Amino acid sequence: MEATKQKIRALLKEKKAILLAHNYVLPEVQDVADLCGDSLELSIKAAATDAEVIVFCGVHFMAETASILSPDKTVLLPVKEAGCPMADMVTPEALAARKAELPGVPVVTYVNSSAAVKALSDVCCTSANVVKVVASLKEKEVLMTPDRNLAQYAASKTDKTVHLWEGYCPFHNTLTAKTALAVKAKHPGAVFMAHPECPPEVLEVADVVTSTSGMLTYAKESPATTFIVGTEVGILYPLSQQNPEKTFIPASLEMTCADMKRIRLDDIVACLETLSGVVKVPEEIRVPALSAVEKMIAMK
């Protein structure tokens, strides 16, 4: 494995490339990456570098976002089949039809979506800034896509009427309040951190509701020593790496995304050697999608 990692580092230098790894991917991939983090955060940071090639270890919509923000760079996804079931739950055709039913209602789209859907949206959001984005809009009604759980969370924290899209993350959505409470009962005193992609009844019993980057920050700054983690299990690795003296317990082992585990070291080597797996967003989609992303970034 170490020899493969060294080969990857040599290829990255040769190709003037940067390797990005989402918090949910395999530990060995996170170890060899230049940057680890949330998808949008990674794309923003990569855009600011002088790298000519971006290798994104994540899923397809993440590589598309990198292409949206870095049109002059070559963006590679080592395993082209790595997708996102939630992102697939909204199509541009279905969104266009729903927009026609709700004239004048702005569309807030979670970054976990395709570039074509972002292009039909007024503004994007992340799980970290969704409340701020929704609250910032002057309209009293908004349409949120694709995650109904994130939309319900935003509705509970703002005075907006939020029209839901019936999409969800199949892995976050499996967690129930009953399961979460059972884990909490086994670990009294542990802090339960839940991702807002979880169902509302789970968020109600959580001690902290925050994004993956928020969990990393909270765990580092909190005096607590034991945490129950209500998100995809891949986050347990960076949490443990950054806080070796603390204990992290998965809320449920069912929260494992197969797509996020597809990319392996050999896939990265093959991708770099041949510059295969190119993800390029066409300009007619990229430009309006960029507008939706930039409106969100400008709110910081």
Phi, psi and chi 1 to 4 in degrees:
 res  aa     phi    psi   chi1   chi2   chi3   chi4
   1 MET       -  -40.0 -173.8 -177.3  -71.0      -
   2 GLU   -64.5  -37.4  -75.3  -51.0  -49.4      -
   3 ALA   -64.0  -38.7      -      -      -      -
   4 THR   -66.5  -40.2  -53.5      -      -      -
   5 LYS   -62.9  -41.0  -72.6  179.6 -179.5  177.7
   6 GLN   -64.3  -38.5  -71.6  175.0   15.3      -
   7 LYS   -63.7  -41.7 -171.9  171.1 -173.9  178.4
   8 ILE   -61.0  -46.1  -70.9  169.7      -      -
   9 ARG   -62.5  -38.2  -65.1  -50.8  -46.6  167.6
  10 ALA   -66.8  -41.4      -      -      -      -
  11 LEU   -66.4  -38.5  -77.3  165.2      -      -
  12 LEU   -60.8  -42.0  -72.1  165.8      -      -
  13 LYS   -66.5  -44.0 -173.1  174.9 -178.7  179.6
  14 GLU   -62.5  -40.2  176.4 -168.4  -31.9      -
  15 LYS   -91.2    3.1  -54.3  -70.9 -175.0  178.2
  16 LYS    54.0   49.7  -63.2  179.9  179.7  175.9
  17 ALA  -113.8  158.3      -      -      -      -
  18 ILE  -122.1  139.3 -173.0  169.7      -      -
  19 LEU  -108.6  119.9 -176.6   63.5      -      -
  20 LEU  -107.0  139.7  -48.5  180.0      -      -
  21 ALA  -133.4  125.8      -      -      -      -
  22 HIS   -71.2  154.4 -170.7  -88.9      -      -
  23 ASN   -59.1  -17.6  -72.1  -41.0      -      -
  24 TYR   -94.6   -9.7  -66.4  161.1      -      -
  25 VAL   -75.8  173.2  -58.0      -      -      -
  26 LEU   -57.7  144.8  -66.1  170.7      -      -
  27 PRO   -53.4  -42.7  -28.8   36.8      -      -
  28 GLU   -65.8  -27.3   57.0  -93.8   28.7      -
  29 VAL   -74.9  -41.9  173.9      -      -      -
  30 GLN   -60.3  -38.1  -65.0 -168.7   44.0      -
  31 ASP   -63.1  -34.2  -75.5  -16.7      -      -
  32 VAL   -92.4   -8.8   77.8      -      -      -
  33 ALA   -73.8  154.8      -      -      -      -
  34 ASP   -76.0  -38.9  -66.4  -69.2      -      -
  35 LEU  -137.7  138.8  -63.7  170.4      -      -
  36 CYS  -122.5  150.3  -63.2      -      -      -
  37 GLY   160.5 -160.2      -      -      -      -
  38 ASP   -76.6  159.4  -75.8  -13.2      -      -
  39 SER   -61.6  -48.8   61.7      -      -      -
  40 LEU   -68.7  -42.2 -178.3   66.3      -      -
  41 GLU   -55.5  -42.8  163.9 -162.7   -0.7      -
  42 LEU   -65.3  -43.7  -70.2  171.0      -      -
  43 SER   -64.5  -39.5  -69.4      -      -      -
  44 ILE   -64.9  -45.4  -68.3  171.4      -      -
  45 LYS   -65.7  -40.8  -72.6 -179.6  177.8  177.8
  46 ALA   -65.7  -35.8      -      -      -      -
  47 ALA   -62.7  -28.6      -      -      -      -
  48 ALA   -84.2   -4.6      -      -      -      -
  49 THR   -92.2  169.7   71.0      -      -      -
  50 ASP   -94.5   12.3   58.4    1.9      -      -
  51 ALA   -61.0  142.2      -      -      -      -
  52 GLU   -92.3  -21.1  -64.4  176.2    5.9      -
  53 VAL  -129.9  134.2  176.1      -      -      -
  54 ILE  -112.6  120.6  -63.7  172.2      -      -
  55 VAL  -102.9  114.1 -178.4      -      -      -
  56 PHE  -103.3  112.7 -148.6  127.4      -      -
  57 CYS   -92.7   96.9  -64.2      -      -      -
  58 GLY  -172.8 -133.2      -      -      -      -
  59 VAL  -126.3  175.4  -64.7      -      -      -
  60 HIS   -58.5  -44.1 -165.1  -94.1      -      -
  61 PHE   -63.9  -27.6   78.0   78.7      -      -
  62 MET   -68.4  -42.8  -61.9  178.5 -173.6      -
  63 ALA   -65.3  -36.9      -      -      -      -
  64 GLU   -61.8  -41.2  -80.0 -167.3  -29.5      -
  65 THR   -63.5  -38.7  -57.7      -      -      -
  66 ALA   -62.4  -39.5      -      -      -      -
  67 SER   -67.1  -37.2  177.6      -      -      -
  68 ILE   -61.3  -43.0  -71.1  166.9      -      -
  69 LEU   -86.0  -19.7  -68.2  175.2      -      -
  70 SER  -131.2   67.3  -60.3      -      -      -
  71 PRO   -64.6  -21.5   23.7  -34.6      -      -
  72 ASP   -91.7   -2.8  -62.2  -31.3      -      -
  73 LYS  -101.6  154.4  -60.1 -177.4 -168.5  -67.4
  74 THR   -86.5  122.1  -60.5      -      -      -
  75 VAL  -106.8  128.4  179.5      -      -      -
  76 LEU  -120.3  138.0  -52.2  176.4      -      -
  77 LEU  -114.3  110.4 -178.9   64.2      -      -
  78 PRO   -56.0  -32.1  -28.0   37.2      -      -
  79 VAL  -124.6  104.0  177.2      -      -      -
  80 LYS   -61.9  -25.1  -72.9  -67.1  -72.6  -75.5
  81 GLU   -78.5   -7.2  -63.0   75.9   23.5      -
  82 ALA   -69.7  107.5      -      -      -      -
  83 GLY  -122.4 -173.3      -      -      -      -
  84 CYS  -130.4  113.5  172.4      -      -      -
  85 PRO   -56.0  -37.7  -24.7   34.1      -      -
  86 MET   -66.9  -44.1  178.1  168.1   63.6      -
  87 ALA   -59.4  -33.0      -      -      -      -
  88 ASP   -73.8  -10.1  -68.0  -18.9      -      -
  89 MET   -80.7   -3.8  -70.3  179.0 -170.7      -
  90 VAL  -132.4  129.6   55.3      -      -      -
  91 THR  -111.8  156.8   63.9      -      -      -
  92 PRO   -60.8  -33.8   13.4  -25.4      -      -
  93 GLU   -66.0  -44.4  -65.1   79.8   11.8      -
  94 ALA   -68.1  -37.8      -      -      -      -
  95 LEU   -66.8  -41.5  179.1   53.8      -      -
  96 ALA   -60.0  -40.7      -      -      -      -
  97 ALA   -65.4  -41.0      -      -      -      -
  98 ARG   -69.0  -36.6 -174.1   69.2  176.5  124.8
  99 LYS   -62.2  -36.5  -75.6  177.7   68.3  171.6
 100 ALA   -65.3  -29.2      -      -      -      -
 101 GLU   -79.1  -18.7  -64.1  170.6   -6.2      -
 102 LEU  -126.2   64.8  -63.7  167.8      -      -
 103 PRO   -60.5  134.2   20.8  -31.7      -      -
 104 GLY    84.3   -5.3      -      -      -      -
 105 VAL   -91.0  119.4  174.9      -      -      -
 106 PRO   -67.9  148.6   23.9  -32.0      -      -
 107 VAL  -103.3  121.3  177.8      -      -      -
 108 VAL  -105.3  117.5  178.8      -      -      -
 109 THR  -114.1  127.7  -69.3      -      -      -
 110 TYR   -61.0  142.2 -168.1   19.3      -      -
 111 VAL   -62.1  -18.6  -69.5      -      -      -
 112 ASN   -76.8   66.2  -63.8   29.3      -      -
 113 SER  -156.5  164.5   57.4      -      -      -
 114 SER   -72.7  160.3   70.5      -      -      -
 115 ALA   -61.7  -37.1      -      -      -      -
 116 ALA   -64.8  -34.2      -      -      -      -
 117 VAL   -74.1  -41.3  167.0      -      -      -
 118 LYS   -57.4  -37.3  -71.3 -178.9  175.6   75.0
 119 ALA   -64.9  -23.0      -      -      -      -
 120 LEU   -96.4    6.0  -69.9  174.6      -      -
 121 SER  -103.3  156.0  -53.2      -      -      -
 122 ASP   -80.7  -39.8  -66.6  -83.0      -      -
 123 VAL  -155.3  149.9   62.3      -      -      -
 124 CYS   -98.2  169.6  -73.7      -      -      -
 125 CYS  -148.5  164.0   71.4      -      -      -
 126 THR  -116.1  173.7   66.2      -      -      -
 127 SER   -68.5  -21.7   53.6      -      -      -
 128 ALA   -79.9  -33.7      -      -      -      -
 129 ASN  -115.4   10.1   65.7   21.9      -      -
 130 VAL   -56.2  -41.6   58.3      -      -      -
 131 VAL   -64.9  -43.6  173.5      -      -      -
 132 LYS   -62.9  -42.5 -175.4  176.7 -177.7  179.8
 133 VAL   -65.2  -49.4  169.9      -      -      -
 134 VAL   -63.1  -43.1  171.1      -      -      -
 135 ALA   -66.0  -26.1      -      -      -      -
 136 SER   -74.7  -18.5   74.4      -      -      -
 137 LEU   -76.5  140.6  -61.7  171.3      -      -
 138 LYS   -76.1  -25.6   65.9  179.2 -174.0  -63.8
 139 GLU   -70.1  150.7  -67.5   86.0   -4.1      -
 140 LYS   -83.9  -18.7  -67.8 -176.6  178.1  178.3
 141 GLU  -119.0  144.8  -62.6 -179.6   47.2      -
 142 VAL  -138.6  154.2  -58.9      -      -      -
 143 LEU  -107.5  124.0  168.4   61.3      -      -
 144 MET  -111.2  136.9  -81.2 -162.8   65.0      -
 145 THR  -141.0  153.1  174.0      -      -      -
 146 PRO   -95.6   -4.7   33.0  -32.6      -      -
 147 ASP   -94.4  112.6 -173.2    1.7      -      -
 148 ARG   -67.5  -33.1   68.6 -174.7 -178.0 -152.9
 149 ASN   -67.6  -43.1  -69.0  -28.9      -      -
 150 LEU   -63.9  -37.9 -170.3   67.1      -      -
 151 ALA   -65.2  -42.1      -      -      -      -
 152 GLN   -66.2  -35.1  -70.7  176.5   91.4      -
 153 TYR   -63.7  -45.8  172.9   68.1      -      -
 154 ALA   -62.4  -41.7      -      -      -      -
 155 ALA   -61.4  -36.5      -      -      -      -
 156 SER   -72.4  -18.3   73.3      -      -      -
 157 LYS  -107.7   -0.7  -61.4  -67.3 -177.4 -179.2
 158 THR  -133.0  176.0   67.1      -      -      -
 159 ASP  -100.1   17.6   60.3   -2.7      -      -
 160 LYS   -85.5  151.2  -54.0  -68.7 -175.6 -176.5
 161 THR   -87.4  116.7  -62.8      -      -      -
 162 VAL  -108.0  117.7 -179.8      -      -      -
 163 HIS   -82.1  125.5  -62.2  -86.1      -      -
 164 LEU   -87.7  150.2  -51.4 -179.0      -      -
 165 TRP  -104.4  138.2 -168.2  -86.4      -      -
 166 GLU   -82.4   56.0  -76.3  -59.4  -37.3      -
 167 GLY  -113.9  163.6      -      -      -      -
 168 TYR  -168.3  159.5   54.0   88.1      -      -
 169 CYS   -82.6  120.3  168.0      -      -      -
 170 PRO   -60.5  -20.8  -20.6   31.7      -      -
 171 PHE   -92.0  -45.0  -49.9  102.0      -      -
 172 HIS   -65.2  -35.4  -74.6   89.4      -      -
 173 ASN   -70.1  -15.4 -155.3   56.1      -      -
 174 THR   -76.0  -21.4   61.3      -      -      -
 175 LEU   -72.6  131.5 -173.9   60.9      -      -
 176 THR  -112.6  159.3   64.4      -      -      -
 177 ALA   -62.0  -36.8      -      -      -      -
 178 LYS   -60.3  -45.4 -178.2 -180.0  178.6 -178.8
 179 THR   -64.6  -45.3  -62.8      -      -      -
 180 ALA   -61.1  -43.6      -      -      -      -
 181 LEU   -66.6  -34.6  -71.5  169.1      -      -
 182 ALA   -64.7  -41.5      -      -      -      -
 183 VAL   -67.5  -39.7  179.2      -      -      -
 184 LYS   -62.9  -38.0  -73.8 -174.8   76.2  171.9
 185 ALA   -65.6  -32.9      -      -      -      -
 186 LYS   -75.0  -22.7  -76.9 -175.9 -177.3  177.0
 187 HIS  -130.0   68.4  -56.6  -82.8      -      -
 188 PRO   -60.8  136.8   19.1  -30.5      -      -
 189 GLY    93.3  -14.1      -      -      -      -
 190 ALA   -72.7  145.5      -      -      -      -
 191 VAL   -88.5  124.4  174.3      -      -      -
 192 PHE   -94.2  111.1  174.7   34.1      -      -
 193 MET  -100.4  126.1  -56.7 -173.2  -65.2      -
 194 ALA  -123.5  142.4      -      -      -      -
 195 HIS   -82.0  141.7 -164.9  -77.2      -      -
 196 PRO   -68.3   -1.9   18.7  -29.2      -      -
 197 GLU   -77.5   -8.3  -74.1 -178.9   26.9      -
 198 CYS   -76.0  157.0  -66.6      -      -      -
 199 PRO   -60.6  153.4  -23.9   34.8      -      -
 200 PRO   -53.3  -38.4  -25.4   33.9      -      -
 201 GLU   -67.3  -25.4   60.2  -91.4   24.2      -
 202 VAL   -74.6  -42.7  172.1      -      -      -
 203 LEU   -62.9  -30.2  -57.8 -173.8      -      -
 204 GLU   -65.6  -28.2  -74.6  175.7   10.4      -
 205 VAL  -100.6    2.7  -59.8      -      -      -
 206 ALA   -81.1  149.8      -      -      -      -
 207 ASP   -83.3  -32.1  -60.8  -58.9      -      -
 208 VAL  -139.2  131.7 -179.3      -      -      -
 209 VAL  -114.1  117.7  177.9      -      -      -
 210 THR  -161.6  166.4 -172.4      -      -      -
 211 SER   -74.4  177.0   63.3      -      -      -
 212 THR   -63.5  -43.1   51.6      -      -      -
 213 SER   -65.2  -34.8   58.5      -      -      -
 214 GLY   -64.3  -38.1      -      -      -      -
 215 MET   -63.6  -42.3  -71.7 -178.5 -173.9      -
 216 LEU   -62.1  -42.5  -71.2  165.0      -      -
 217 THR   -67.9  -46.5  -59.6      -      -      -
 218 TYR   -62.6  -45.0 -173.8   87.1      -      -
 219 ALA   -62.8  -35.5      -      -      -      -
 220 LYS   -70.7  -38.6 -169.1  178.4  -67.6 -175.8
 221 GLU   -90.0  -19.6  -63.8  177.1   -8.5      -
 222 SER   -75.2  142.9  171.4      -      -      -
 223 PRO   -74.9  -11.5   26.0  -33.5      -      -
 224 ALA   -63.2  153.9      -      -      -      -
 225 THR  -114.9  -12.2   56.3      -      -      -
 226 THR  -130.6  133.0  -54.1      -      -      -
 227 PHE  -133.6  139.2  -60.0   83.2      -      -
 228 ILE  -100.1  128.8  -62.5  163.6      -      -
 229 VAL  -110.8  113.9 -175.8      -      -      -
 230 GLY  -101.4   67.1      -      -      -      -
 231 THR  -156.7 -175.8 -169.0      -      -      -
 232 GLU   -55.9  137.2 -150.8  -82.2  -17.3      -
 233 VAL   -64.3  -17.0  -64.6      -      -      -
 234 GLY   -58.9  -26.8      -      -      -      -
 235 ILE   -67.5  -19.9 -167.9   70.4      -      -
 236 LEU   -61.9  -30.6  -67.4  169.6      -      -
 237 TYR   -66.6  -56.8 -179.5   67.7      -      -
 238 PRO   -63.7  -32.7   17.7  -29.3      -      -
 239 LEU   -60.4  -45.9  -79.6  167.5      -      -
 240 SER   -69.9  -36.4  -61.3      -      -      -
 241 GLN   -64.8  -40.1  -70.1  -68.8  103.1      -
 242 GLN   -82.0  -19.5  -66.8  178.9   21.6      -
 243 ASN  -135.6   67.5  -53.8  -83.5      -      -
 244 PRO   -62.6  -20.6   20.8  -31.5      -      -
 245 GLU   -88.4   -1.7   75.6  -71.1   -3.3      -
 246 LYS  -111.2  161.0  -62.5 -176.2  178.5 -176.3
 247 THR  -111.4  133.8  -58.6      -      -      -
 248 PHE  -124.7  125.6  -62.1   94.9      -      -
 249 ILE  -117.6  127.0  -58.8  147.4      -      -
 250 PRO   -68.2  136.8   23.7  -31.1      -      -
 251 ALA   -66.0  -31.8      -      -      -      -
 252 SER  -162.3  132.6  168.7      -      -      -
 253 LEU   -74.1   -9.9  -70.1  174.0      -      -
 254 GLU   -71.8  -14.1  -71.2 -177.9   26.6      -
 255 MET   -84.5   59.9  -62.4  172.1   77.8      -
 256 THR  -122.9  116.4  -57.4      -      -      -
 257 CYS   -91.7  114.7  174.6      -      -      -
 258 ALA   -62.5  -35.8      -      -      -      -
 259 ASP   -63.9  -36.6  -79.8  -79.2      -      -
 260 MET   -72.0  -14.0  -66.6  -60.7  -59.7      -
 261 LYS  -103.4    4.2  -48.4  -60.3 -176.3 -145.8
 262 ARG   -67.4  -38.8  -80.7 -178.9 -178.5 -106.6
 263 ILE   -78.8  124.2  -63.5  171.8      -      -
 264 ARG  -118.5  169.7  -59.3 -178.8  179.2  -84.2
 265 LEU   -57.8  -41.3  -63.7 -179.9      -      -
 266 ASP   -63.2  -31.8  -72.0  -17.6      -      -
 267 ASP   -66.5  -37.1  -62.3  -44.1      -      -
 268 ILE   -67.5  -41.8  -59.1  170.3      -      -
 269 VAL   -59.4  -49.8  170.8      -      -      -
 270 ALA   -62.0  -40.8      -      -      -      -
 271 CYS   -62.5  -44.2  162.1      -      -      -
 272 LEU   -71.7  -37.8  -80.8  165.2      -      -
 273 GLU   -63.9  -36.2  -75.5  179.9  -24.0      -
 274 THR  -112.7   -2.1   60.3      -      -      -
 275 LEU    50.6   46.8  -65.7 -176.7      -      -
 276 SER   -95.2  166.9   56.9      -      -      -
 277 GLY    79.0   33.8      -      -      -      -
 278 VAL   -66.6  132.4  173.9      -      -      -
 279 VAL  -117.7  116.1  174.8      -      -      -
 280 LYS  -131.8  119.7 -179.3   71.9  173.0  174.6
 281 VAL   -86.6  124.2  176.9      -      -      -
 282 PRO   -59.4  146.8  -18.7   29.9      -      -
 283 GLU   -57.8  -37.1  -80.6  -63.2  -73.0      -
 284 GLU   -66.3  -20.7   64.7  -89.5   18.9      -
 285 ILE   -97.4  -40.5  -67.4  174.1      -      -
 286 ARG   -60.0  -44.7 -170.2 -169.2   75.5   81.5
 287 VAL   -62.6  -51.8  173.1      -      -      -
 288 PRO   -67.7  -31.5   18.8  -28.7      -      -
 289 ALA   -66.5  -40.1      -      -      -      -
 290 LEU   -61.2  -39.6  177.3   63.1      -      -
 291 SER   -58.4  -44.0  174.0      -      -      -
 292 ALA   -65.7  -37.7      -      -      -      -
 293 VAL   -71.2  -44.0  172.7      -      -      -
 294 GLU   -64.6  -34.3  -74.7 -176.3  -28.7      -
 295 LYS   -61.5  -38.6  -76.0  177.4 -172.5  172.2
 296 MET   -69.3  -45.8  171.5 -169.4   64.4      -
 297 ILE   -61.8  -35.4  -66.5  171.6      -      -
 298 ALA   -65.7  -17.7      -      -      -      -
 299 MET   -76.9  -12.6  -68.8 -178.9 -171.5      -
 300 LYS   -66.5      -  -71.9 -170.2  176.8 -179.1
